[in-house]
Every structure is written in structure tokens, then in C-alpha cells.
Amino acid sequence: MTQSGAKSGGAALKGFQVTNGMDRLSGLVTRHPGGWIKLGNLETRLTAGVVDPRPVERPIYIAGLARSGSTILLETLARHPEVATHRYRDFPFLFTPYLWNRWLDLMPRPNERPAERSHADGITVTSESPEAFEEVLWMAFFPYLHDPSRSNVLDRSTRHAAFEHFYRDHQRKLLAARRRTRYVAKGNYNVSRLGYLLRLFPKARIIVPVRDPVWHIASLMKQHALFLRGQDGNPKAARHLRRVGHYEFGQDRRPMNLGDPAATEEITALWRSGEELRGWARYWAQVHHFIADALRHDPALRQAVRVVRYEGLCAEPRANIAGLLAHCGLKAEPAFLDAAARRFHLPGYYRPAFNDRELALIADETGAAAARFTESAERSVA
């Protein structure tokens, strides 16, 4: 969704307008995933002579609960000269990345002015900005991934040959279209797929941002309220969010089922009964316990993952970004580090407004999970 206007209750709410053309085209793609998968496979055959046949071995993933700082990390890595990511312009034709991008490159470049995205968080975007669109591909092959009544976890035992071939080809084609060498993707839901991703790509690098639960939960609640307003009386916005796999907020909010259906139902029941704060706090704890358990029980995953504390990143951005680049095997030029560091700062557009009782509730629900991520060593998980 772009920065324009969607009306809700008679007032224009910026960032939630979806054009009629985009609504129709994205609907066409969403209704016929099998056909688009076939087109993607046809594209792979047609581009065999121009796309590097060597498999992608070292993709980089940013995986964390929404509002953890994952977008600013994606934008930082996307500016690196070796890196290719999905961009806003790739949607809805994600399944044919090479031919679609070659076509767009032949068209006159639009004269765009950066506009604040729908999250109203100060991040401005154009059609060339990086975005988390991988979820569209995952949903085409795993249609149950956002069903909270069943486990959404994909682990080392997961097998799906058709997806794996398509996904590897997709990465190679996107790299060829961008003329880059390192594939980077952000996906909030990838926290439920860490084991599967590492089985597919044993040399992958994974960045997991973790944020102070008080600030994080305040941001989650703010976004949910904003998305509810943006979707009110705006069915195109609601459809768009479903089509891109954005179920974190709004009318279709769904918690990830991380292998514990009873816990997922408890969170859903809390939200349904109006206990927003407790529901979000319990969800925060569930997600972070899941990540910590995965790291504890999988030494290879522990080596692949770098846990990044958002507050530490904002306090010492240059050193932390240098560490991230080293972890990912990307060159850290001084000019790049200096420019990237200027983009990081703690949010100034809102502050948590919790009272003492609410702060105690958050501490009670999240304390044990938060304690598993230490401040002294970003990659240390108890």
C-alpha cells in the first residue's frame, strides 16, 4: 500500500489506498497460484542461458516478530552493493522476477516522491524500496501457514521438493535481474521456519532482532489500532494485506501457531475478549521462547543466527552494523557504515503510555522470555 488516502469514518487515513488496477491484478495472481507457479517454472527454462546456474548458498534472512526493527535492518542491507532484495515494484508478479523486472527496466522511470508507508513510522518508500514479499511464494506452496488452528512450524524434517526447486530458482533469477550476488529477505514469519531454512541453505546467515518488550508491545498495539482504522470501510486494503501475507495486524490478525495450539488459542481468546495488552505480552513471550528453544537445541542454527538487540543497535549503530556485515560475510566499507549508522535512532514519534499495573503485567508475562536474550552478548541465548 502506498502513501495516499483511504477514507475511514469520513477522514482520510494515509497509507491504506490500493488502486483498482493493483486490486484486480493481485486478485488474479492470488486466485490462480498453480498457474503462476507454472509460469515461474517456464521463466526458469526461458532464462537458463542468462541466469547463473550455480545454486545460491549464502542467503541472508532477517526474521523477527513484527515491529522488532526488521524493516530498518532490511533497508540497511539493501543498500549494500552486493545485495539483492524484493522491492515494492515486484508485487504482484513475484513468480516471474526476471522477466517482470526486465520489462520494468525498459519502461520510463516514474518520477516518484518518497512517501511514508502505511505503518506511519517515519520510514518513507518508493516502488524501488525493499520489501518483504517472500511470503507470497510461501503461501502458494504451503497454504496452511497462516491457519492458527494447526502448527505453522517448518523444521528440519519438512520436505517439499516442488517448493524447494522453485524457491532456489527464484533466488537465482532475482539475483540475475538485480545483477547482484547476495540474496536478502525479510520475513517476520520466518521465525517459524528457521530449521527448514537452514536445512535448505546450511551456509545461510540469519539475523534475529529482539526488542525491549515494553517498547515492542507498545508498537505492536499502536500498529494494530492503526491497521484497524485503515481497513475500516476499505475492503481493498483488507484484501491487499491478505494477499501479501500480512496477518500481524488489523481485521485478519492471526498469531503464529508455533506448535502449541492451546497457547495460540489462549492468545486469540485474550484478544477476542478485549485483553489486548495481555494477549500481545503473551504472544511476545511465546515467540521469543520459541526462538530461544530453537537456538538452544540446534548448534548449527546457533552459529548461523545473530541475535541483535534493537536498543543496542540504536545506541551503537556503527559497531553493531559492522558486526552484522561481518556475520553475513559482506564487506564493511567505512562510508557505508557511516551512512547506515545515521539511520538508526530510537523512535521519537510515540512513547509507551502504560501505567504501573500494565508494566507489571508485561514484566510478568515476558520476563522469563526476555531474560533468555542477554544484553552483554547479542548471540547468547540462555
Sequence and secondary structure as in RCSB ss.txt:
>XXXX:A:sequence
MTQSGAKSGGAALKGFQVTNGMDRLSGLVTRHPGGWIKLGNLETRLTAGVVDPRPVERPIYIAGLARSGSTILLE
TLARHPEVATHRYRDFPFLFTPYLWNRWLDLMPRPNERPAERSHADGITVTSESPEAFEEVLWMAFFPYLHDPSR
SNVLDRSTRHAAFEHFYRDHQRKLLAARRRTRYVAKGNYNVSRLGYLLRLFPKARIIVPVRDPVWHIASLMKQHA
LFLRGQDGNPKAARHLRRVGHYEFGQDRRPMNLGDPAATEEITALWRSGEELRGWARYWAQVHHFIADALRHDPA
LRQAVRVVRYEGLCAEPRANIAGLLAHCGLKAEPAFLDAAARRFHLPGYYRPAFNDRELALIADETGAAAARFTE
SAERSVA
>XXXX:A:secstr
 BSSEEEETTEEEET B  HHHHHHHHHHHH HHHHHHHHHHHHHHTTTTS  S     EEE  STTSSHHHHHH
HHHTSTTEE  BGGG S TT HHHHHHHHHHS       EE TT SS EE TTSB   HHHHHHHH TTTT TTS
     TT   HHHHHHHHHHHHHHHHHHT SEEEEE GGGGGGHHHHHHH TT EEEEEE  HHHHHHHHHHHHH
HHHHHHTT HHHHHHHHHTT  SSSTT      S HHHHHHHHHHHHTT HHHHHHHHHHHHHHHHHHHHHH HH
HHHHEEEEEHHHHHHSHHHHHHHHHHHHT    HHHHHHHHTT     S      HHHHHHHHHHHHHHHHTB S
S TT B 
